[in-house]
């Protein structure tokens, strides 16, 4: 690969990283200001809302959200404290822990969704 091609690739990568950081910051500010949710909290709630009838195994949620299991556990603890999420123990495997949105969690996620989408639209549209 030529030095010119390398330089072009690095420039493109840096532009993508900058755009990603800018959109995440806008999402973080708007969700916190309007709904008192961090972006990570909203994204976990969004994943749980996608299949509201089935709780999500914490291990799977960690992989999907790109959070470590300990970071996810702390985040879910905050959402539990707010009344948005509940943890459930698997009946047939006591080591299995699931997370599920409560009714209040579904309402909070649905209320925050338009803000999330508006920021994405204004940033990417």
HELIX and SHEET records of a PDB file:
HELIX    1   1 UNK A    3  UNK A   35  1                                  33    
HELIX    2   2 UNK A   39  UNK A   50  1                                  12    
HELIX    3   3 UNK A   58  UNK A   65  1                                   8    
HELIX    4   4 UNK A   69  UNK A   81  1                                  13    
HELIX    5   5 UNK A  103  UNK A  124  1                                  22    
SHEET    1   A 3 UNK A  56  UNK A  57  0                                        
SHEET    2   A 3 UNK A  97  UNK A 101 -1                                        
SHEET    3   A 3 UNK A  85  UNK A  89 -1                                        
END                                                                             
